Amino acid sequence: MRKIQYLLPLLALGTLQAEAQAKYDFTKLQREKLGRGVVAVRENPSRVAVSWRYLESDPENQAFDVYRNGKKVNAKPITDATFFTDNYTGNGEAKYEIRALKGDKTVASYTLPADAPTGYINIPLQRPELGVDPFGKEYFYNANDASIGDVDGDGEYEIILKWDPTNSHDNAHNGFTGPTYFDCYELDGTLKWRIDLGENIRSGAHYTQFLVADFDGDGKAELICRTADGTQDGQGKVIGDRRADWRNLNGRIVSGPEYLSVFNGETGAEMATVDYIPPRGNIKDWGDGYANRSDRFLAAVAYVDGVRPSAVMARGYYTRSVLAAYDWDGKDLKVKWVFDSNTPGNEAYAGQGNHNLRVADVDGDGCDEIIYGQMAVDNDGNGLYSTGMYHGDAIHLLSDINDEKYYVWGCHENKKDGTTLREAATGKVILQYPSDKDIGRCMAADIDPNYPGVELWSPNSGGVRSFDGKVISKQGDFKNEISAKVPVNMAVWWDGDLLREMLDKNVISKYNWKTGEMENMLVMEDCMWNNDTKGNPAIQGDILGDWREEVLIRTADNQNLRLYVTTIPTDYRFHTFLGDPAYRSSIANQNIGYNQPAEPGFYFGPDLKKGTKFRGTTIK
């Protein structure tokens, strides 16, 4: 397949400027107050891996000491990493303290439990009870997608977990579903609250988009999601009419009120509820008469004003697409703007949405834009451009080392456009690999140090390609999907170098650029992935510890979550990626639709230039 450059005409309606990468004013940007994020896990019976965050407030020469049960265990101050391996053969409880020797000289700790498992933190769950649908058929619950947020203001994250019933349905199919639940857990398994969305919110990947962030700037995260009659908050309060049942005989919900609610992250209590925008209206206006196209929801956390995080709620992508930005100030939930493809002048934006989205300041104005599949919406709620390539599945937002632009690598369902790389701010197509098939997955990550920047691949890309389109791996075709050789589902920074590893189902693997083959690094035994072929964990990202990423995944019996933490030493240290707005937003948005990996708003990989300063570290 030959490379085609600048192939597609652009249906652009806004000003086309792609110059500068993100220019956030960090003096005004409302962000989390992160703690040290200390964690300790067993590497083996005689060694414990300890890691912690290097914060943006830390000086570059910051040094640390590590204490176990009050005794210092490092021979000299640690300055080259935020990782330490402790020779500890005991199997009893051990309290690890990290003491910063400069700056504010903070002390943070984590207690390794007695008989701790190897390689992960075990988080016990309280699984919802079995349910019975109106026809008497039983269903049970699987731990599904998750998000993170500091709900109590201590600088450390709690886990907000979605429980999905086994009868959850895509609206392309009839069928009743059990209610969706949200739980909030501490890392030790303490359940803080449970929210029951009720029977009037259909269960499935497309209907229960939830956002966790500190929207009002009080230091504690909130949960915002769509609700309906019968939703019960974490304190037992019911929203709307407790007795209402808006499901039809096919289990679909085609009428009845819809709300948007904000919940207190610490208690689960409902704090405000408003009518959901965009409303359902007449379902036929969305392209069908059975609520398949009307009930396709996306959502995002975005700094659309360059200061505070807004909740962007969206409806539709096959035909009509509507996005609404909301602000929560601690008292009121207010609409900031609404974008509607039905508005005169916006016709080119219809049908361009993906099953996911990306958020970043792609045009350099200090405010976030929303990359909504094959189109983009500016921070002020106006259309930025539309490519006209229509609906697709996966989408990646990435930076190249050679300039200051963002790029979008996406795949397309229209059996024409295949896979494309475009400028994020203008829609200008840089690379394209056409296909007469539905291309459902694609991936972008720096996995080969011999080629500049990130690599790109998909089932129809003809193999792994360099950023300029050169094939650098063994050829693959659609009948023998490259995903069988180089996974296309998720990615994770796991080992100690700057290349990224692949995460597919319950396996972390590394690309061997010499052979073009994958090599397993970790198999998460007795664990199960989510969302069928999507093969994703509950969440992945830089959750705690050093700059490497963690994987939160359920056990096959749904009794526990496991937070896998790398035990591989590294001599690199970087400011936690969580301080990057694009990366933090991508974690908050990861559970939306078809899960996509967390991606930073900067290039990160082995092409970082030696001698330059990057995220608090002078590159060696």
N, C-alpha and C positions, 0 to 999 in steps of 0.2 A: 504494500500500500504506500503510495507516494505521499509525501507531505504537500499540503496545499496551504499557501499563505494568503492572508487577506482576502478570503474567498467571499464572505457573506456581506451583503449590503447591510448597513446599520439603520435601524429604524429609530433614530435618536431624536429626542424631543427636547432635551435640555442642552445646556452649555457643555461642550466636550473639552474638559481639561483634565489631564491625567498626571500632572507634573509631580506633585510632591506626595510622598507617603505621609502617613498620619502625623498631624501636628497638634496633638492634644496640649492644652494648657494645664499642666499637672499641678499648678498652683491653685487652680479652681476645680479640678476634676474630683468629684466625690467618690472616694474609694474605701474599701474595707481597711480596717486596722488589724493587720495580720500579726499573730503571735509567732513564736519560734517554730511551732510545728514539729516538736521533737517526736521521734518514733524509734522503737527498738524491736527488732525481730530476730528470731533464731536463724542463723545461717546453717548451723549443724549443732550436735550436742555439746561442742566445746567452744563455739564462737557466737557472738551476738553482734549484729550490724546495727549501728546507731547513726541516724542522720537527722538533720535539722535544716531550717530555712536560713538562707543568707538574704537579709532584708535590704531594701533600697536605702534605709536609714543607716545601715552599717557602713563604717569607713572601709576603704579597700584593704587596709592593713589590719582589719579586725581579726583577733585571735580568740580561740575558744579552748576551754578545758572541759573534759568529760568526767563525771563522777558517777560511781556505782555505789549505792547505799552509803553515801557520804564520803567515799574514798576516791581520790583522783586516780584514774586508770591510764591516762595518756602520759608519756614520758616528757614531752615538751608541748608547748602551746600549738594548737592546730591552726594553720593559716592557709593551707593550700586546698582545702576542701571543707565541706560541711558533712563529712562522713568519717566514721571511725569504727574499726573492728575491735571488739573487746573479747579477750580470751576468758571466757566464763563457762566453767563446767558445771556449776550448780544448776539445779532445776527448780529452785524456789523463786519466789517473787523477788524482783530486783528493780529498784528505783534508779533510773538514769537521769542525771541532771546535766544540763548544758549551761555553762557559765561564760558569758561574754566578758572579755578582759578589758575592752575599751568601750567607747561610746557610753551607752546607758548602763552597762554592766548588768544586764538582766540575767535572771536565772529562770530556766524553764525545765520542765521534767516530764517524763513518761515512765509509767510503771509496767515493766514486762511481767505478765502474769506467771504464776507457777505452772510448770509443765507446758510452756508456750509452744505452739506448733511451729514448724519450720517454714519460714518464708512468707508468712502472712499473719494478719490480725484476724481473729475469729470474732464475728459479731452475731450473737444469737438473735433470732427473730421471733416475733409473735405472729404466727401465720393466722390469717382470718379463717373462720370456720367454713366448712362445706356449705354450699348454697344449693337451692333447688329452683329451677326455672318454672314458669307458669304451666308447663306440660309435665312437670314432675321429674325432669332430668337433672341429675346432680352435676355440679361443677365444683372445682376447687381452685385454689389460688397459687400463682407463681409470682415470686419476687421479680419485678420487671425493671424498668428504667429508674434511675436515681439522679438526684442533684445534691449539691452541697451548699451550705450557708452557715454563717456564724449566727445562730439564732439567739444566743444568750449574751453576746458581747464580750466573750472572754478571749477573742482572737483566734480561736480554733473552731474547726468546722464540725457541724453535725450533718447527718445524712437524712435527706428526705427521699423516701422510697415509695414508688408506686407499686401497688399490688394489682395484678391483672388476672381476671378470671379465665379459666380454660375455655369458656364459651365466648370470649371476646371475638368480635367480627369486624371485618372490613365492610363498609356499607355497600360494596358491590354485591354482597350476599345478605339474604334474609337471616333472621335469627335473633332470639332474645339474648341479652348478656346480663351477667351479674354486675353489681355495682363495683366501681373502682374505688380503692382506698389509698390514702396517703398516710404514711407513718413517718415520724421523726425519731431518729435513734442517735444516742451518743455512741461513741466508738466501742464502749464496753457492753453495748446491747440494751442500755436503759431506754425504754420507750417513753418519750415525752408526751406524745399525743397521737391520735388517729382521726383523720377526716374521712367521712363517708360521702362520696359524691352523689349517691342515690341512684335510683333506677332510671331517672330521666336524663342521665348523661350516659351515652353509649360507651362501652368499653372497647378499647382498641388503640392502635398506634396513632390514629388520626383525630381523636376526639378529646383527649385529656392532656393537652399541652399545658405544662406547668412551669412557672418561672420562680426561681428563688434568688433573691438579691436584697440588699439593703437599699430599698427604694427611697426612703425618707431621710436617710443620713443620720439615724439615731444610734448607729453602731450595731444594730441587730437586724438580721435578715427577715424578710416577709415572704410569704407564698402568695402568688397571684395565679388564678386559673378560672376557667369557665365553670359555672355552677348552674343549678336549676332547682325547681321545686323538689323539696325533700333532701337536699344536701344538708348534712349534719356536720357542724364544725367540731374541733377538738375538745370542746367543753360540753357537747351535747345539744347545742342550740341548732334548731332547724331553720333553714332559709326557705322562704316562700311557703307554699301549701304542702304540708306533710302528707296529705292523703292523695294528692294529684298523681295520676299515672298517664303520661302522654304517649306511651308506646302503642303502636297499632298492632294488628293481628300478626304482622310479620316481624315484630320486634323493633321496627324502625321508629324514630322520633321525628315526625314531620311537622309538628305544631307544638304550641306551648311556649311559655316564657323561657328566655335564656338570660343569665346574669353573668357578670364578672365580679368576682369577690377577692378581697385581699384579707389574708389571715395572718394573725400574729405568729411569727415563727417560733417564739418561745413557748406559747401556750396552745396554739392551734385555734384560738378564738377568732371568729369572724369579726373584722373591724369595719368593713364597708362593703356594700353591694350595690351595683348599678346595673342598668340594662346593658346587655352585651352588644357592643358594636364591633364588627358589622352584624346586623340582625339577619335572621334567616329569610324573612319575608316570604314571598311565593317561591317555593323550591324549584318550580319550573324555570324561573328566571336564571337559575344557575346551570341549566343544561339538561336536566332530566326530571322525572316526576317521582323519584323514590329516595331522594336525599343522599345520593352518593356524591354528587358534585357539590352540593350545598354544604355538606358536613365534612369538609376537608379543612382542617385547621392547622395553622402554624403560629409560632410566637417567637419573640426574641427580647432579650435585654439589650438596650442600645442607648448610647449617650447622644441622642439626637440634638440636644442643645449644647453639647460640649461640657456640661457641668454635672448633671445628675443622670442616673440610669432611669430610663423610661421602659415601661412594658409595652411592647408592640404586639398587638393581637391581630391575627390575619385569618381570613376565610376565603377559600377557593383558590384554585390554580389551574384547573383544566379549562375553564372558560373565564367567567368573571373572577377578578381578584380584588379584595378589599383589605387594606391595612389601616389600623387605628393605633395611634400612640397615646398612652395613658401616663399620667404622673400621679404618684401617691405622696402626699406631704405629711402624712401622719394623721390627717383628719378627713381629707376628701380625696376621692379617686376621680380625676378629671381627664377628659379627652383633650389632647394637645392638637392633633390633626388627624384627618382621615384622607386616605388615598383610595380612589375607586376607579377601576378600569372602565366602568360605565359612564364616568364623567366625560362629557364632550371634549374631544382633544386627546383623550387617553385610550382610544380604541386599540392602538398598537400594543398596549400592555396586557390585553386579555389573553389568557391561556398560556402564560409564560412561566408559571410557578413550578418549582420542584417539590419533592417530598422533604426538602430541608432548605435552609437558608444560611447565609453568612453575614456577619456584621463587622464593619471597620470603617475608619475614616479614610476612604479610598481616594478622595479628591483633595486632601490636604487642607481642609478648612477648619479642622479641629473638632468636627462633629461627625457622628457615625452615619453612614449610609447603610441601607439594607439591600444586599444582593439577593433578590427574590427569584431564584432560578435563572431564567434567561433574560431577566430585566433587572433594573436597579431603581430604587426609590431614594431620592435625596433626603437629607436630614430634615428639611422643612416640609416633607410630605408631598412634594411634587415629583413627577417622574423624571428620572435622570436619563435613561435610555431603555430601549427594548431591542433585543437582537432578532426577534421574530423566529427563533428556533424552537419555540414551544416547549411543552412540559418535558421534564426529565426527572431523574432520580437523584443520584449523588452529585455533590458539588464541593469544591475545595477552593479556599482563598489562600493565596500564598504570595511570598515575596521572593524576588530574585536578587542575587548578589550584585548584578550588573547595573542596576538603576534603582530609582526610588519609587517604583510603581508596585501596585498590587495586581495580581493576575487571578483569573478564575479558570479552573480546570473542571469541566463538566461533561456529563454524558447525556445523551438524548434518546428519547423513545420514538421519534418520528420516522424511523427507518430510512433516514436520509443523512442527517448531520453527524451521526456517530459520536465522536468525541472532539471537543474543541478546547483550545487555550485562548483566552481573550484578556484584554486589558480590563481591569475591574471598573475603572472610572469612565471608560468610553464605550465599552462593548466591542472594540476593534479586535477582530479575529487575527491571532498570530499564527496558530497552527490548527489544522483540522485533519481528521481521519474519518472520512465519510463511511457509512455502512448502510446496507439495506435491512439491517436487523435492529431490534430494540436493544440498545446498550444500557444495561441497568446499573453498572458499577464502574468506578474509575478511582485511581489513587494517585497521590502526589506526595513524595517524601524524598529526602536526600539519603539514598541507600548505597551510592557508589562514589567513593572519594576521587575517582579518576576523571570525573566530569563536573564542570562548574554548576553550582546551584542544585536545585531539587531535580529529581527524576519523575517522569510521568508514565503512566501505563493504564491500560484498560483491556477488556477482552478483544477489542478490534484495533489496538494500537500497533500490532505486529511485534510486540515485545516491550520490554522496558526501554524508554527513550530518554535521552538527555533533554535538558530544557530547550535546546535549539532543534530538537526533533530527530537526532541521530539514534538509530537502534543500537543499544549497547548490551542486549541480552539475546538469548536464543529466541527465535521467532515463535509466535503463537498465533493461533487463529480461533475463530469463534466456536468451532466445533470441538476444539480442545482448549477450553478457556485458560487463559493465562492465570486466572485466579487459582487454578490447581497448582501452579508453579510459584507465582508471586501473588500473595493474597491481595485482595482489593477491598476488604471490609474496614479495618481499623489500623491504627499505627500507634506506637508508643516509644518514647525514649527510655530505654531500659538498662543497657549496659553502660560502661564508663567512657565510651568514645562519643563523638558528636553526631554519628550517623543514627538514623531512626530505625527501629525494628518494627516488624509487622505483628499485629494482633488479630487473630482470626479464630473465632469460637473460643476455645479454652487453651490456645497455644500461642506462645510468643516465639517468633522465629526471626533469624537474621539472614539477609541476602548475602550470599557469597558471590562477590562481583567477579571472581576469577572463574567460577564454574557456571554462573547463572542460576544456581540452585539455592533453595532455602534450607537452612539448618536450624533445627529446633533448639531453643534455649530453655524453655520452661513449658511443661504441660501441667495445667492446673487440675490435678486429679480430683475426681468426684464433683466437679463443677459443671454447670450448665449455662449456656449462652441464651440470649433473648432474641425474640422477634424473627424466628425461623431462619431464612437464608441470610438475614442481615448479620447474624453471628456476632452480635455485640455484647459486651458485659453490661452491668448496670450503669457504670460510668468509668471512664479512664481520664487521667490528667494528673497534673502536679498538685496533688491534694495536700500532702504533708511531706516532711523530710526535705531532702535537698532538691535540686532542679530536675532530677529524673521523675518519671511519671509512675503513678500507681494504677492498679487495675482492681476495681470493685466488682465482684462476680458472685452469683448465688451458688449455693451447693445444689446438687441435683434433687435433694429431698426438700428443698425450700425451708430448711430449718435454720440456716445461717447465711450471712454474707461473709465473704472473705476479701479482705483488703490486702492484695499482694504488693509487697514492697521489695524492690531490688536489694540484694545483698552483695552486689558486685562493687568492688572498690572503684573509685575514680579520683583523679587528681585535678579535676576541674571543679570550680564552684562559680555559680552565677546567681544573681538576684533571682528570687523565685519568679517563675513565669506568671504567677498569679497577679503580679503588679502591672502586667501588660493588659490594657483594656480589651484589645481584640481577643487575646487568649482567654481572659476571664469570661468574656461574653460567649465565646465558643463553648466553654464548659457549661455555662448556664443554659445555652441553647442546644446542648448535645442530645437531650432527650426528645427533641422536637421531630416528629415524623420518623424518617429513617435516620437512625443515629449516625453521625459522622464524628471523626476524631477531633480532639482539641487542636487548634492551630494558632500559632502566635502571629502577631502583627509585624514580625521581623524575620529576616533570614537567620536560620540557625543550622550550623553544620560545619564540616571540616574545612570549608573554604573561608572561614573567618580569618582575616589577615593577621599574621603574627605581629606582635608589637602594638596592636590597636587595643583600645579599651572597649569591652563589650559587657554590658550588664554587670558592672562592678569588678571586672577582671581584665587584666592585661593578658591577651592571648599569647600563649607560649609557642 
